[in-house]
Amino acid sequence: GLADVYFYCPGCKCNHGVWTFETGLNGAVWSFNEDFNKPTFTPSIKVEWNYKNKNFICHSIITDGKIAYQKDCTHKLAGQTIIMVDI
């Protein structure tokens, strides 16, 4: 089904969904502090996909409204922490 909460990812330039109430892909469910202004999700969020035979990874830890992109991200924000933007 559709995710419960979405956030805009500046690294991927699209929204990512997080399942917080019902089971998402691979049976995953994240805890959420229910603060839509400064969200915290645990555990980390890892999005992987293949497009035109190229693998893409976006792996982040979201704490108090900040996205900490992990070094395994394939986009230019890998290793950086940024403040979330409203969508």
N, C-alpha and C positions, 0 to 999 in steps of 0.2 A: 504493500500500500504506500500511500504518500507519507512523507516525513511529517513529524509534528511541528518542528521548528526549522526555519531556514535562515541562513545568514549569507551575506554577500562576501565572496572571496576575491579580494583585489588581485591575488596571485593568478587565479584561473579566469578572472573576469566573468564570473557567473555565480549563481547561488548554489550552496551545498545544503542538503537536508540532514537533519539529525532526528533519530527516533528516540523519544523520551517517555512515551506512554505505552506504545505497543511495539512488538517486535518488528525490526526492519530487516534489511538484507543480512544474510548470514546469521540471523537470530540476534542481532545486536540491539541493545538498548542502552542509552546513555543517561547518566544522572544529570540533572539540570537544576540550578539554583532558583529557577523561576523568576529571575531578574532580567527583563527584556532590555534594559538599558546597559547593564554590565553583566552579561551572561557568563556562567562558568559551566562547562560540560566536562564530564569525565566518563570514560578514559579519553585518550587522544582520538582525533578524527582523521582517518586515512581514506582518501578517495583515490582509486586507481582506475584507469581506463586506457583503451587502445584506440587510436584514431589514425587511419591510413598507415597501419603497420608501425606506429610509433607508440611506445608506452609512456604514459603520463602518471605522475604521482603528486598528490597534495596531502601532506601530513602535518597536522597542526594540533596544538594544545591551546584551548580557549579558557582563559582565566580572567575574571573581572573585566570583561569587555575588551580584552587584548588577545590578538591572534599571534601565537608564537609558532612560526613556521619552522618545521624541523629540517635538518640538512639533507634529508632524502627527497625533498620536493624537487620536481623537475622545472619549476618556474623560477623567475628572477628574484622572488622574495624569500627563497630558501635561506634559513638561518637568521631571518629578521623577525622582529616583533613589531606589530602595528596595532593601532587602535581601530576597533571595528567601526564601520560606517552604517548608518541607518538604511534600511531598504523599504 
